[in-house]
Amino acid sequence: MKIAVITGASSGMGALFAATADRWEAVDELWVMARRKERLEKLQTPFPARILAMDLTDPKSLDAYAALLQQEKPEVRLLVNAGGFGRFAATMDTPLAENRNMVELNCQALMSMCQLTVPYMTAGARIINIASVAAAQPVPYINVYAATKAFVLSYSRGLNRELRSRGLGVTAVCPFWTKTEFFGRAVEDGKPPVVKKYVAMYRPEQIVDRAWRDARAGRDVSRFGFVARAQWDMVKLLPHRLVMDVWQRQQRLP
């Protein structure tokens, strides 16, 4: 049985990847994962969907996924890690439990999904991991989120090299500001917004479309939009001390 596995499939880019999974290749079944079962049940997918309502920060959910792989022994043709969240706030103003949860979901769960799934992947299969343009620089007041995405980018690119000999590939998708439900959790109600100026705001359809094209082309990093590419290139050349100064002035942060 050939399958594709998509985490964070209940909303945003994860839901779009699930809805357009036939952009990669035909599979017998699509395994869609997220905490919100009712949202997964409403997905419109091009292939039969197996709903896995799981919290990937819970080791028991990862154990259940590993057991399911062992039981079904599928051929995994695609893994998309789209689960994750961020918080726009000073690091010390964010509860430690929430910062830990961000690291657990954005980093540990993603790494675990890759390591559990790769043994069931065959030549020509691919992993798509959602990182961020924020991965290219330290970002005060979005600090933990940016640091987790730096991990995702570095891990994905290194893993891509390690898996080449198996005929597998990894693409790190690095979106700029993208209009999804992400902002519902990132922005605290009743408090002055951390981000006051968005240089550009893209649609999730644009990011996902580019990600499919870059994955098919075998690229290890996918970026969409002139602003995103320009900022990425600029922060590689400028001292990060200066980049952080510019960010804080732009957003009127102390």
C-alpha positions in Angstrom: 0.0 0.0 0.0 1.4 3.4 -1.0 0.6 6.3 1.3 1.3 10.0 1.9 1.4 11.3 5.5 0.6 14.9 6.4 0.8 16.4 9.9 -0.9 19.7 10.8 -3.6 18.8 8.2 -6.5 20.3 10.0 -5.9 23.9 8.8 -3.6 26.2 6.9 -0.9 24.9 4.7 -1.3 21.4 6.1 -4.9 21.2 4.9 -3.8 22.6 1.5 -1.1 19.9 1.1 -3.7 17.3 1.9 -6.1 18.7 -0.6 -3.5 18.8 -3.4 -1.5 15.7 -2.5 -2.0 14.4 -6.1 0.5 17.1 -7.1 3.1 14.7 -5.9 1.9 11.3 -7.1 -1.0 8.9 -6.7 -1.2 6.9 -3.5 -3.7 4.4 -2.1 -4.3 6.3 1.1 -3.6 9.6 2.7 -2.8 9.6 6.4 -3.8 13.0 7.9 -2.8 14.0 11.4 -3.8 16.8 13.8 -5.4 17.2 17.2 -8.8 18.3 15.8 -10.6 15.3 14.6 -13.7 17.2 13.5 -11.6 19.4 11.2 -9.8 16.4 9.7 -13.2 14.8 8.9 -14.2 17.8 6.8 -11.1 17.6 4.6 -11.6 17.2 0.8 -8.7 15.0 -0.4 -7.9 13.4 -3.8 -7.3 10.0 -2.1 -9.0 8.1 0.6 -8.0 9.6 4.0 -7.2 7.8 7.2 -7.8 10.2 10.1 -5.3 10.1 12.9 -6.3 12.5 15.6 -3.0 12.8 17.5 -1.1 15.3 19.6 2.5 14.9 18.3 3.9 16.5 21.5 2.6 13.4 23.4 5.1 10.5 23.2 2.1 8.1 23.3 0.9 9.5 19.9 4.3 8.9 18.4 4.3 5.4 19.8 0.9 4.8 18.2 2.1 6.1 14.9 5.1 3.8 15.0 2.9 0.9 15.9 0.6 1.6 13.0 3.5 1.7 10.6 4.8 -1.6 11.9 1.3 -3.1 11.6 0.5 -1.8 8.1 4.0 -1.8 6.6 3.1 0.8 4.0 5.3 2.3 1.3 5.4 6.0 2.2 5.9 8.1 -0.9 5.5 11.5 0.9 5.8 13.0 4.4 4.7 16.6 5.0 5.4 18.0 8.4 3.2 21.1 8.5 2.3 21.0 12.2 3.6 23.9 14.3 2.9 27.2 16.0 4.5 30.5 17.1 4.0 33.2 19.7 4.6 36.9 19.1 5.8 38.0 22.6 9.0 38.6 24.5 10.5 35.3 25.5 10.3 36.0 29.2 6.7 37.1 28.9 5.7 33.8 27.5 5.0 30.9 29.9 7.7 28.4 30.0 5.2 25.6 29.3 4.2 27.3 26.1 7.8 27.8 25.0 8.6 24.2 25.7 5.5 23.1 23.8 6.7 25.2 20.8 10.0 23.4 20.8 8.4 20.0 21.3 6.0 20.5 18.3 8.1 22.5 15.9 11.3 20.5 16.5 11.0 17.3 18.4 7.8 16.1 16.8 9.1 16.9 13.3 12.4 15.1 13.9 10.5 12.1 15.3 8.1 11.9 12.4 11.1 11.9 10.0 13.0 9.2 11.9 9.9 7.0 12.3 8.8 7.3 8.7 12.1 7.1 6.7 12.5 3.3 7.1 9.2 2.9 5.2 10.1 5.3 2.3 11.5 4.0 -1.0 13.6 5.7 -3.7 11.9 8.7 -5.2 9.9 9.5 -2.0 10.2 13.0 -0.4 9.9 14.8 2.9 8.5 18.4 3.0 9.2 20.3 6.3 7.6 23.7 7.0 10.3 26.1 8.2 10.2 29.9 7.8 12.1 32.9 6.4 12.6 33.6 10.1 15.0 30.6 10.2 17.6 32.8 8.5 18.0 35.2 11.4 17.4 35.7 15.1 14.1 37.5 15.6 13.6 39.2 19.0 10.0 39.0 20.3 9.4 36.0 18.0 12.5 34.5 19.4 11.6 30.9 20.3 9.6 30.4 17.1 12.4 31.7 14.9 14.9 29.5 16.7 12.8 26.4 16.2 12.5 27.2 12.5 16.3 27.6 12.3 16.5 24.0 13.6 14.0 22.8 11.0 15.9 24.4 8.2 19.3 23.1 9.3 18.0 19.7 10.1 16.2 19.4 6.8 19.1 20.4 4.7 21.5 18.1 6.5 19.0 15.2 6.3 18.6 15.8 2.6 22.3 15.1 2.1 22.2 12.1 4.3 19.3 10.5 2.5 20.6 11.1 -1.0 22.2 7.7 -1.2 18.8 6.1 -0.5 17.2 8.1 -3.4 15.1 10.2 -0.9 15.0 14.0 -0.6 14.0 16.7 1.8 12.6 20.1 1.1 12.5 22.9 3.7 9.7 25.3 2.9 10.4 28.8 4.1 7.4 31.1 3.9 7.3 34.8 4.6 4.2 36.2 6.3 1.3 34.0 5.1 -2.4 34.5 5.9 -3.4 31.4 7.9 -4.8 30.6 11.3 -1.2 30.8 12.6 -1.9 34.4 13.6 -4.9 33.4 15.8 -2.5 31.8 18.2 0.6 33.9 17.7 -1.1 37.3 18.6 -2.2 37.7 22.2 -5.7 39.3 22.5 -5.9 42.5 24.6 -2.2 43.2 24.3 -0.4 45.7 22.0 0.7 43.8 18.9 4.4 42.9 18.6 4.3 43.0 14.8 2.9 46.3 13.7 4.2 46.3 10.1 3.9 43.4 7.6 6.1 44.2 4.6 4.2 41.6 2.5 1.5 39.0 3.2 1.2 36.0 0.9 -1.6 33.5 0.4 -1.1 29.9 1.6 -2.0 28.7 -2.0 1.1 30.5 -3.3 3.4 28.9 -0.8 2.1 25.4 -1.3 2.1 25.7 -5.1 5.8 26.7 -5.0 6.6 24.0 -2.5 5.2 21.3 -4.8 7.2 22.7 -7.8 10.4 22.9 -5.7 9.9 19.4 -4.3 9.5 17.9 -7.7 12.6 19.8 -8.9 14.6 18.2 -6.0 15.4 21.5 -4.3 16.3 21.4 -0.6 14.8 24.9 0.1 11.6 26.4 -1.2 10.9 30.2 -1.0 8.1 32.2 -2.6 8.0 35.9 -3.4 10.4 38.7 -4.2 10.3 40.1 -0.7 10.9 36.8 0.9 13.9 36.0 -1.3 15.3 39.5 -1.0 15.2 39.4 2.8 16.7 35.9 2.9 19.6 37.0 0.8 20.1 40.3 2.7 20.2 38.8 6.2 22.9 36.3 5.0 25.2 39.3 4.1 24.5 41.7 6.9 25.6 41.3 10.6 22.7 39.9 12.6 23.2 42.6 15.2 22.2 45.1 12.5 19.4 43.0 11.2 17.9 42.8 14.7 18.3 46.6 15.2 16.4 47.2 11.9 13.6 44.7 12.9 13.1 46.3 16.3 13.0 49.9 14.9 10.6 48.8 12.1 8.2 47.3 14.7 8.8 50.0 17.3 10.1 47.5 19.9 12.4 48.3 22.8 
